[in-house]
Amino acid sequence: MSRTRTLALAALVAVMASPVLADDVADGQVVFKQMCGACHTATAGGKAGIGPNLFGVVGRKIGSAPGFKYSKPLTADAAAGTKWTKDSISTFLAAPQKAKPGTAMAISVKDEAKRAKLVAYLNSLK
Ligand code: HEC
């Protein structure tokens, strides 16, 4: 293979591997509907369901959505004033019971790419 073709191929692979944010948000919304929508609303002022409303959750104080009764660990975070970040939400989603032992959130998202998309989507809700 010529050097030019090798470089072109390398550039193509790099483009394909780099995250495209707008697509991540759209993909994340689809994953959210499939995996999270049964328990969570994600619109401004959305009602709490089995889980709390997640509009604006990135940067929001943990355990602070109105009208939802949180578990002990999340209530303790709320009292301490700890806020969710993109990283801490990703860690939480990977293994909720490990990140916040005793949390009422039962489902986990093992797939890193899916988690990244979900976090991109959650981060877009503001
Ligand atoms: C079976 C219901 C259920 C599903 C499905 C579910 N959750 Fe949850 N989620 C909860 C509950 C209940 C809580 C409150 C946890 C607590 O109080 O410990 C919660 C809490 C959270 C929190 C913390 C919110 C806050 O205000 O501090 C985030 C973030 C979250 N869920 C994201 C997700 C995402 C993303 C998905 C989809 C991958 C998902 N959840 C799927 C029930 C669910």
Backbone and ligand atoms as CSV (ligand in chain L), in Angstrom:
chain,resi,resn,atom,element,x,y,z
A,1,MET,N,N,0.848,-1.193,0.000
A,1,MET,CA,C,0.000,0.000,0.000
A,1,MET,C,C,0.889,1.250,0.000
A,2,SER,N,N,0.507,2.250,-0.769
A,2,SER,CA,C,1.317,3.465,-0.823
A,2,SER,C,C,1.222,4.214,0.502
A,3,ARG,N,N,2.210,5.084,0.717
A,3,ARG,CA,C,2.229,5.855,1.952
A,3,ARG,C,C,0.993,6.771,2.040
A,4,THR,N,N,0.626,7.361,0.896
A,4,THR,CA,C,-0.535,8.257,0.883
A,4,THR,C,C,-1.804,7.487,1.271
A,5,ARG,N,N,-1.921,6.295,0.682
A,5,ARG,CA,C,-3.130,5.528,0.994
A,5,ARG,C,C,-3.157,5.106,2.453
A,6,THR,N,N,-1.971,4.755,2.967
A,6,THR,CA,C,-1.896,4.362,4.375
A,6,THR,C,C,-2.309,5.535,5.262
A,7,LEU,N,N,-1.823,6.733,4.915
A,7,LEU,CA,C,-2.166,7.917,5.706
A,7,LEU,C,C,-3.651,8.209,5.621
A,8,ALA,N,N,-4.215,8.087,4.404
A,8,ALA,CA,C,-5.638,8.353,4.223
A,8,ALA,C,C,-6.455,7.380,5.066
A,9,LEU,N,N,-6.032,6.138,5.083
A,9,LEU,CA,C,-6.729,5.126,5.862
A,9,LEU,C,C,-6.645,5.448,7.355
A,10,ALA,N,N,-5.435,5.846,7.778
A,10,ALA,CA,C,-5.253,6.178,9.191
A,10,ALA,C,C,-6.152,7.350,9.576
A,11,ALA,N,N,-6.272,8.339,8.690
A,11,ALA,CA,C,-7.102,9.502,8.972
A,11,ALA,C,C,-8.566,9.074,9.074
A,12,LEU,N,N,-8.981,8.192,8.177
A,12,LEU,CA,C,-10.361,7.718,8.184
A,12,LEU,C,C,-10.673,6.987,9.488
A,13,VAL,N,N,-9.746,6.132,9.912
A,13,VAL,CA,C,-9.946,5.387,11.152
A,13,VAL,C,C,-10.042,6.365,12.325
A,14,ALA,N,N,-9.193,7.397,12.310
A,14,ALA,CA,C,-9.208,8.376,13.404
A,14,ALA,C,C,-10.558,9.100,13.443
A,15,VAL,N,N,-11.086,9.458,12.291
A,15,VAL,CA,C,-12.375,10.156,12.248
A,15,VAL,C,C,-13.477,9.249,12.785
A,16,MET,N,N,-13.424,7.978,12.379
A,16,MET,CA,C,-14.467,7.052,12.817
A,16,MET,C,C,-14.403,6.795,14.318
A,17,ALA,N,N,-13.191,6.827,14.875
A,17,ALA,CA,C,-13.037,6.503,16.291
A,17,ALA,C,C,-13.332,7.695,17.199
A,18,SER,N,N,-13.218,8.912,16.675
A,18,SER,CA,C,-13.410,10.067,17.544
A,18,SER,C,C,-14.896,10.317,17.768
A,19,PRO,N,N,-15.269,10.646,18.997
A,19,PRO,CA,C,-16.694,10.821,19.269
A,19,PRO,C,C,-17.253,12.081,18.602
A,20,VAL,N,N,-18.367,11.929,17.949
A,20,VAL,CA,C,-19.043,13.089,17.365
A,20,VAL,C,C,-20.190,13.429,18.303
A,21,LEU,N,N,-20.097,14.587,18.900
A,21,LEU,CA,C,-20.993,14.894,20.006
A,21,LEU,C,C,-22.469,14.883,19.669
A,22,ALA,N,N,-22.839,15.522,18.576
A,22,ALA,CA,C,-24.255,15.596,18.231
A,22,ALA,C,C,-24.831,14.191,18.064
A,23,ASP,N,N,-24.051,13.310,17.428
A,23,ASP,CA,C,-24.520,11.937,17.247
A,23,ASP,C,C,-24.628,11.211,18.575
A,24,ASP,N,N,-23.672,11.461,19.458
A,24,ASP,CA,C,-23.711,10.825,20.776
A,24,ASP,C,C,-24.989,11.208,21.515
A,25,VAL,N,N,-25.352,12.468,21.429
A,25,VAL,CA,C,-26.557,12.937,22.125
A,25,VAL,C,C,-27.788,12.219,21.568
A,26,ALA,N,N,-27.873,12.148,20.229
A,26,ALA,CA,C,-29.022,11.493,19.596
A,26,ALA,C,C,-29.051,10.001,19.938
A,27,ASP,N,N,-27.888,9.359,19.858
A,27,ASP,CA,C,-27.812,7.934,20.214
A,27,ASP,C,C,-28.164,7.738,21.686
A,28,GLY,N,N,-27.652,8.653,22.509
A,28,GLY,CA,C,-27.904,8.560,23.946
A,28,GLY,C,C,-29.383,8.650,24.264
A,29,GLN,N,N,-30.097,9.460,23.500
A,29,GLN,CA,C,-31.534,9.599,23.728
A,29,GLN,C,C,-32.261,8.284,23.434
A,30,VAL,N,N,-31.789,7.595,22.386
A,30,VAL,CA,C,-32.393,6.304,22.033
A,30,VAL,C,C,-32.125,5.286,23.152
A,31,VAL,N,N,-30.865,5.229,23.600
A,31,VAL,CA,C,-30.510,4.300,24.677
A,31,VAL,C,C,-31.304,4.647,25.941
A,32,PHE,N,N,-31.431,5.945,26.210
A,32,PHE,CA,C,-32.173,6.381,27.401
A,32,PHE,C,C,-33.610,5.864,27.361
A,33,LYS,N,N,-34.258,6.019,26.199
A,33,LYS,CA,C,-35.648,5.556,26.077
A,33,LYS,C,C,-35.746,4.067,26.352
A,34,GLN,N,N,-34.753,3.319,25.836
A,34,GLN,CA,C,-34.783,1.862,25.991
A,34,GLN,C,C,-34.496,1.427,27.426
A,35,MET,N,N,-33.466,2.043,28.037
A,35,MET,CA,C,-32.958,1.510,29.300
A,35,MET,C,C,-33.385,2.285,30.542
A,36,CYS,N,N,-33.805,3.525,30.373
A,36,CYS,CA,C,-34.011,4.382,31.538
A,36,CYS,C,C,-35.431,4.957,31.615
A,37,GLY,N,N,-36.068,5.074,30.459
A,37,GLY,CA,C,-37.344,5.785,30.369
A,37,GLY,C,C,-38.463,5.183,31.189
A,38,ALA,N,N,-38.372,3.892,31.496
A,38,ALA,CA,C,-39.432,3.269,32.290
A,38,ALA,C,C,-39.472,3.870,33.693
A,39,CYS,N,N,-38.360,4.340,34.177
A,39,CYS,CA,C,-38.289,4.839,35.556
A,39,CYS,C,C,-38.038,6.349,35.648
A,40,HIS,N,N,-37.443,6.934,34.615
A,40,HIS,CA,C,-37.031,8.340,34.701
A,40,HIS,C,C,-37.679,9.206,33.623
A,41,THR,N,N,-38.134,10.388,33.977
A,41,THR,CA,C,-38.452,11.415,32.994
A,41,THR,C,C,-37.190,12.264,32.826
A,42,ALA,N,N,-37.120,12.977,31.693
A,42,ALA,CA,C,-35.911,13.763,31.421
A,42,ALA,C,C,-36.253,15.126,30.841
A,43,THR,N,N,-37.482,15.563,31.062
A,43,THR,CA,C,-37.884,16.884,30.560
A,43,THR,C,C,-37.914,17.865,31.727
A,44,ALA,N,N,-37.788,19.164,31.414
A,44,ALA,CA,C,-37.808,20.179,32.465
A,44,ALA,C,C,-39.115,20.061,33.248
A,45,GLY,N,N,-39.018,19.940,34.556
A,45,GLY,CA,C,-40.207,19.862,35.410
A,45,GLY,C,C,-40.926,18.533,35.324
A,46,GLY,N,N,-40.289,17.531,34.669
A,46,GLY,CA,C,-40.915,16.206,34.548
A,46,GLY,C,C,-41.148,15.571,35.909
A,47,LYS,N,N,-42.188,14.755,35.974
A,47,LYS,CA,C,-42.568,14.135,37.249
A,47,LYS,C,C,-41.583,13.036,37.637
A,48,ALA,N,N,-41.438,12.842,38.932
A,48,ALA,CA,C,-40.689,11.692,39.422
A,48,ALA,C,C,-41.525,10.449,39.177
A,49,GLY,N,N,-40.883,9.370,38.792
A,49,GLY,CA,C,-41.577,8.095,38.643
A,49,GLY,C,C,-40.995,7.129,39.645
A,50,ILE,N,N,-40.603,5.957,39.171
A,50,ILE,CA,C,-39.898,5.024,40.052
A,50,ILE,C,C,-38.546,5.635,40.410
A,51,GLY,N,N,-38.000,6.410,39.474
A,51,GLY,CA,C,-36.766,7.156,39.735
A,51,GLY,C,C,-37.031,8.655,39.602
A,52,PRO,N,N,-36.064,9.468,40.037
A,52,PRO,CA,C,-36.231,10.930,39.969
A,52,PRO,C,C,-36.137,11.477,38.547
A,53,ASN,N,N,-36.672,12.672,38.333
A,53,ASN,CA,C,-36.520,13.373,37.057
A,53,ASN,C,C,-35.029,13.677,36.851
A,54,LEU,N,N,-34.562,13.503,35.614
A,54,LEU,CA,C,-33.122,13.656,35.356
A,54,LEU,C,C,-32.769,14.895,34.532
A,55,PHE,N,N,-33.732,15.796,34.344
A,55,PHE,CA,C,-33.402,17.006,33.585
A,55,PHE,C,C,-32.341,17.800,34.357
A,56,GLY,N,N,-31.244,18.112,33.699
A,56,GLY,CA,C,-30.199,18.913,34.332
A,56,GLY,C,C,-29.387,18.179,35.385
A,57,VAL,N,N,-29.407,16.849,35.330
A,57,VAL,CA,C,-28.754,16.093,36.416
A,57,VAL,C,C,-27.239,16.298,36.450
A,58,VAL,N,N,-26.607,16.517,35.285
A,58,VAL,CA,C,-25.159,16.777,35.291
A,58,VAL,C,C,-24.922,18.166,35.897
A,59,GLY,N,N,-24.187,18.212,36.992
A,59,GLY,CA,C,-23.938,19.479,37.685
A,59,GLY,C,C,-24.954,19.770,38.784
A,60,ARG,N,N,-25.976,18.900,38.882
A,60,ARG,CA,C,-26.995,19.081,39.924
A,60,ARG,C,C,-26.539,18.378,41.192
A,61,LYS,N,N,-27.013,18.876,42.323
A,61,LYS,CA,C,-26.682,18.223,43.572
A,61,LYS,C,C,-27.270,16.811,43.547
A,62,ILE,N,N,-26.470,15.843,43.971
A,62,ILE,CA,C,-26.935,14.454,44.022
A,62,ILE,C,C,-28.158,14.369,44.941
A,63,GLY,N,N,-29.121,13.548,44.531
A,63,GLY,CA,C,-30.275,13.293,45.403
A,63,GLY,C,C,-31.136,14.512,45.670
A,64,SER,N,N,-31.298,15.393,44.683
A,64,SER,CA,C,-31.984,16.656,44.984
A,64,SER,C,C,-33.201,16.957,44.110
A,65,ALA,N,N,-33.643,16.004,43.274
A,65,ALA,CA,C,-34.825,16.297,42.448
A,65,ALA,C,C,-36.053,16.394,43.342
A,66,PRO,N,N,-36.865,17.432,43.130
A,66,PRO,CA,C,-38.035,17.598,43.993
A,66,PRO,C,C,-39.039,16.452,43.808
A,67,GLY,N,N,-39.715,16.123,44.885
A,67,GLY,CA,C,-40.791,15.135,44.812
A,67,GLY,C,C,-40.317,13.705,44.743
A,68,PHE,N,N,-39.050,13.461,45.076
A,68,PHE,CA,C,-38.576,12.089,45.061
A,68,PHE,C,C,-37.908,11.757,46.385
A,69,LYS,N,N,-38.239,10.585,46.905
A,69,LYS,CA,C,-37.633,10.155,48.165
A,69,LYS,C,C,-36.438,9.248,47.861
A,70,TYR,N,N,-35.254,9.784,48.080
A,70,TYR,CA,C,-34.019,9.062,47.745
A,70,TYR,C,C,-33.620,8.088,48.850
A,71,SER,N,N,-32.750,7.165,48.474
A,71,SER,CA,C,-32.168,6.217,49.426
A,71,SER,C,C,-31.201,6.955,50.361
A,72,LYS,N,N,-30.754,6.249,51.380
A,72,LYS,CA,C,-29.818,6.847,52.354
A,72,LYS,C,C,-28.537,7.390,51.726
A,73,PRO,N,N,-27.838,6.600,50.897
A,73,PRO,CA,C,-26.555,7.126,50.375
A,73,PRO,C,C,-26.714,8.393,49.537
A,74,LEU,N,N,-27.777,8.468,48.744
A,74,LEU,CA,C,-27.955,9.668,47.921
A,74,LEU,C,C,-28.433,10.853,48.762
A,75,THR,N,N,-29.203,10.564,49.805
A,75,THR,CA,C,-29.625,11.624,50.717
A,75,THR,C,C,-28.417,12.195,51.454
A,76,ALA,N,N,-27.474,11.306,51.800
A,76,ALA,CA,C,-26.254,11.755,52.489
A,76,ALA,C,C,-25.422,12.648,51.556
A,77,ASP,N,N,-25.353,12.277,50.270
A,77,ASP,CA,C,-24.632,13.116,49.305
A,77,ASP,C,C,-25.296,14.476,49.170
A,78,ALA,N,N,-26.620,14.485,49.176
A,78,ALA,CA,C,-27.364,15.742,49.070
A,78,ALA,C,C,-27.024,16.642,50.255
A,79,ALA,N,N,-26.987,16.033,51.447
A,79,ALA,CA,C,-26.700,16.809,52.661
A,79,ALA,C,C,-25.280,17.376,52.601
A,80,ALA,N,N,-24.367,16.610,51.980
A,80,ALA,CA,C,-22.977,17.066,51.865
A,80,ALA,C,C,-22.807,18.073,50.727
A,81,GLY,N,N,-23.824,18.189,49.891
A,81,GLY,CA,C,-23.766,19.154,48.790
A,81,GLY,C,C,-22.986,18.671,47.578
A,82,THR,N,N,-22.709,17.371,47.523
A,82,THR,CA,C,-21.943,16.827,46.385
A,82,THR,C,C,-22.772,16.880,45.107
A,83,LYS,N,N,-22.113,17.308,44.021
A,83,LYS,CA,C,-22.828,17.396,42.748
A,83,LYS,C,C,-22.412,16.290,41.795
A,84,TRP,N,N,-23.332,15.919,40.906
A,84,TRP,CA,C,-23.012,14.943,39.864
A,84,TRP,C,C,-22.119,15.585,38.801
A,85,THR,N,N,-21.124,14.823,38.354
A,85,THR,CA,C,-20.325,15.238,37.201
A,85,THR,C,C,-20.520,14.167,36.118
A,86,LYS,N,N,-20.033,14.461,34.922
A,86,LYS,CA,C,-20.133,13.463,33.852
A,86,LYS,C,C,-19.423,12.181,34.285
A,87,ASP,N,N,-18.248,12.344,34.902
A,87,ASP,CA,C,-17.474,11.175,35.331
A,87,ASP,C,C,-18.191,10.389,36.425
A,88,SER,N,N,-18.710,11.098,37.414
A,88,SER,CA,C,-19.308,10.352,38.527
A,88,SER,C,C,-20.605,9.670,38.092
A,89,ILE,N,N,-21.324,10.266,37.136
A,89,ILE,CA,C,-22.525,9.590,36.630
A,89,ILE,C,C,-22.118,8.331,35.857
A,90,SER,N,N,-21.053,8.441,35.076
A,90,SER,CA,C,-20.600,7.268,34.317
A,90,SER,C,C,-20.194,6.136,35.263
A,91,THR,N,N,-19.455,6.488,36.313
A,91,THR,CA,C,-19.037,5.480,37.305
A,91,THR,C,C,-20.252,4.869,37.997
A,92,PHE,N,N,-21.226,5.735,38.312
A,92,PHE,CA,C,-22.464,5.278,38.956
A,92,PHE,C,C,-23.202,4.299,38.044
A,93,LEU,N,N,-23.315,4.655,36.759
A,93,LEU,CA,C,-24.057,3.806,35.825
A,93,LEU,C,C,-23.355,2.469,35.599
A,94,ALA,N,N,-22.019,2.481,35.643
A,94,ALA,CA,C,-21.272,1.241,35.409
A,94,ALA,C,C,-21.580,0.213,36.487
A,95,ALA,N,N,-21.718,0.671,37.719
A,95,ALA,CA,C,-21.956,-0.238,38.848
A,95,ALA,C,C,-22.554,0.557,40.003
A,96,PRO,N,N,-23.872,0.795,39.966
A,96,PRO,CA,C,-24.503,1.650,40.977
A,96,PRO,C,C,-24.230,1.206,42.411
A,97,GLN,N,N,-24.307,-0.117,42.648
A,97,GLN,CA,C,-24.132,-0.587,44.029
A,97,GLN,C,C,-22.701,-0.423,44.521
A,98,LYS,N,N,-21.763,-0.414,43.581
A,98,LYS,CA,C,-20.370,-0.220,43.962
A,98,LYS,C,C,-20.103,1.259,44.221
A,99,ALA,N,N,-20.667,2.112,43.364
A,99,ALA,CA,C,-20.422,3.550,43.481
A,99,ALA,C,C,-21.157,4.141,44.682
A,100,LYS,N,N,-22.384,3.700,44.892
A,100,LYS,CA,C,-23.221,4.223,45.995
A,100,LYS,C,C,-23.893,3.044,46.692
A,101,PRO,N,N,-23.149,2.338,47.557
A,101,PRO,CA,C,-23.720,1.143,48.194
A,101,PRO,C,C,-25.035,1.476,48.893
A,102,GLY,N,N,-26.058,0.690,48.583
A,102,GLY,CA,C,-27.361,0.911,49.192
A,102,GLY,C,C,-28.300,1.730,48.321
A,103,THR,N,N,-27.837,2.169,47.151
A,103,THR,CA,C,-28.713,2.954,46.285
A,103,THR,C,C,-29.895,2.116,45.799
A,104,ALA,N,N,-30.994,2.793,45.518
A,104,ALA,CA,C,-32.184,2.110,45.019
A,104,ALA,C,C,-32.134,1.944,43.505
A,105,MET,N,N,-31.099,2.468,42.874
A,105,MET,CA,C,-31.011,2.307,41.425
A,105,MET,C,C,-30.386,0.956,41.113
A,106,ALA,N,N,-31.194,0.096,40.481
A,106,ALA,CA,C,-30.805,-1.307,40.363
A,106,ALA,C,C,-30.092,-1.638,39.063
A,107,ILE,N,N,-30.315,-0.864,38.008
A,107,ILE,CA,C,-29.766,-1.302,36.727
A,107,ILE,C,C,-28.384,-0.689,36.483
A,108,SER,N,N,-27.545,-1.450,35.776
A,108,SER,CA,C,-26.214,-0.939,35.452
A,108,SER,C,C,-26.019,-0.952,33.939
A,109,VAL,N,N,-25.086,-0.135,33.474
A,109,VAL,CA,C,-24.755,-0.082,32.046
A,109,VAL,C,C,-23.279,-0.430,31.916
A,110,LYS,N,N,-23.010,-1.684,31.550
A,110,LYS,CA,C,-21.621,-2.149,31.505
A,110,LYS,C,C,-20.875,-1.612,30.287
A,111,ASP,N,N,-21.601,-1.400,29.203
A,111,ASP,CA,C,-20.981,-1.008,27.932
A,111,ASP,C,C,-20.515,0.454,27.987
A,112,GLU,N,N,-19.198,0.629,27.860
A,112,GLU,CA,C,-18.616,1.968,28.020
A,112,GLU,C,C,-19.120,2.947,26.961
A,113,ALA,N,N,-19.257,2.469,25.736
A,113,ALA,CA,C,-19.722,3.343,24.649
A,113,ALA,C,C,-21.158,3.799,24.907
A,114,LYS,N,N,-21.986,2.883,25.393
A,114,LYS,CA,C,-23.372,3.239,25.711
A,114,LYS,C,C,-23.410,4.268,26.836
A,115,ARG,N,N,-22.548,4.050,27.823
A,115,ARG,CA,C,-22.490,4.988,28.957
A,115,ARG,C,C,-22.098,6.374,28.477
A,116,ALA,N,N,-21.106,6.434,27.590
A,116,ALA,CA,C,-20.646,7.737,27.079
A,116,ALA,C,C,-21.788,8.445,26.364
A,117,LYS,N,N,-22.582,7.689,25.611
A,117,LYS,CA,C,-23.707,8.289,24.891
A,117,LYS,C,C,-24.786,8.771,25.858
A,118,LEU,N,N,-25.058,7.953,26.867
A,118,LEU,CA,C,-26.055,8.347,27.867
A,118,LEU,C,C,-25.625,9.629,28.577
A,119,VAL,N,N,-24.350,9.690,28.947
A,119,VAL,CA,C,-23.855,10.867,29.660
A,119,VAL,C,C,-23.906,12.094,28.752
A,120,ALA,N,N,-23.570,11.917,27.460
A,120,ALA,CA,C,-23.658,13.038,26.510
A,120,ALA,C,C,-25.102,13.530,26.422
A,121,TYR,N,N,-26.036,12.587,26.397
A,121,TYR,CA,C,-27.452,12.967,26.333
A,121,TYR,C,C,-27.873,13.695,27.622
A,122,LEU,N,N,-27.539,13.110,28.777
A,122,LEU,CA,C,-27.919,13.740,30.048
A,122,LEU,C,C,-27.311,15.138,30.149
A,123,ASN,N,N,-26.076,15.264,29.669
A,123,ASN,CA,C,-25.382,16.560,29.731
A,123,ASN,C,C,-26.041,17.600,28.816
A,124,SER,N,N,-26.797,17.130,27.830
A,124,SER,CA,C,-27.443,18.074,26.900
A,124,SER,C,C,-28.766,18.598,27.463
A,125,LEU,N,N,-29.221,18.023,28.559
A,125,LEU,CA,C,-30.522,18.407,29.118
A,125,LEU,C,C,-30.377,19.569,30.082
A,126,LYS,N,N,-30.376,20.768,29.530
A,126,LYS,CA,C,-30.296,21.934,30.409
A,126,LYS,C,C,-30.900,23.140,29.741
L,1,HEC,C1,C,-36.005,0.271,37.483
L,1,HEC,C2,C,-36.005,1.706,37.570
L,1,HEC,C3,C,-34.787,2.463,37.074
L,1,HEC,C4,C,-34.184,2.372,35.851
L,1,HEC,C5,C,-34.539,1.468,34.687
L,1,HEC,C6,C,-33.135,3.358,35.862
L,1,HEC,N1,N,-33.103,4.013,37.051
L,1,HEC,FE1,FE,-31.872,5.576,37.529
L,1,HEC,N2,N,-32.693,5.635,39.385
L,1,HEC,C7,C,-33.714,4.826,39.833
L,1,HEC,C8,C,-33.979,5.106,41.224
L,1,HEC,C9,C,-35.019,4.419,42.100
L,1,HEC,C10,C,-33.073,6.140,41.590
L,1,HEC,C11,C,-32.910,6.777,42.959
L,1,HEC,C12,C,-31.742,6.063,43.592
L,1,HEC,C13,C,-31.570,6.269,45.097
L,1,HEC,O1,O,-32.345,6.991,45.736
L,1,HEC,O2,O,-30.633,5.642,45.603
L,1,HEC,C14,C,-32.281,6.448,40.407
L,1,HEC,C15,C,-31.295,7.427,40.357
L,1,HEC,C16,C,-30.594,7.786,39.231
L,1,HEC,C17,C,-29.641,8.858,39.174
L,1,HEC,C18,C,-29.290,9.825,40.297
L,1,HEC,C19,C,-30.275,10.993,40.204
L,1,HEC,C20,C,-30.172,12.073,41.267
L,1,HEC,O3,O,-31.077,12.934,41.295
L,1,HEC,O4,O,-29.250,12.077,42.096
L,1,HEC,C21,C,-29.165,8.886,37.895
L,1,HEC,C22,C,-28.139,9.828,37.323
L,1,HEC,C23,C,-29.825,7.803,37.183
L,1,HEC,N3,N,-30.681,7.169,38.026
L,1,HEC,C24,C,-29.603,7.525,35.855
L,1,HEC,C25,C,-30.209,6.454,35.181
L,1,HEC,C26,C,-29.925,6.126,33.811
L,1,HEC,C27,C,-29.015,6.905,32.879
L,1,HEC,C28,C,-30.661,5.016,33.524
L,1,HEC,C29,C,-30.663,4.219,32.238
L,1,HEC,C30,C,-29.431,3.580,31.888
L,1,HEC,C31,C,-31.412,4.659,34.710
L,1,HEC,N4,N,-31.106,5.566,35.689
L,1,HEC,C32,C,-32.295,3.583,34.797
L,1,HEC,C33,C,-34.404,3.885,39.107
L,1,HEC,C34,C,-34.094,3.494,37.822
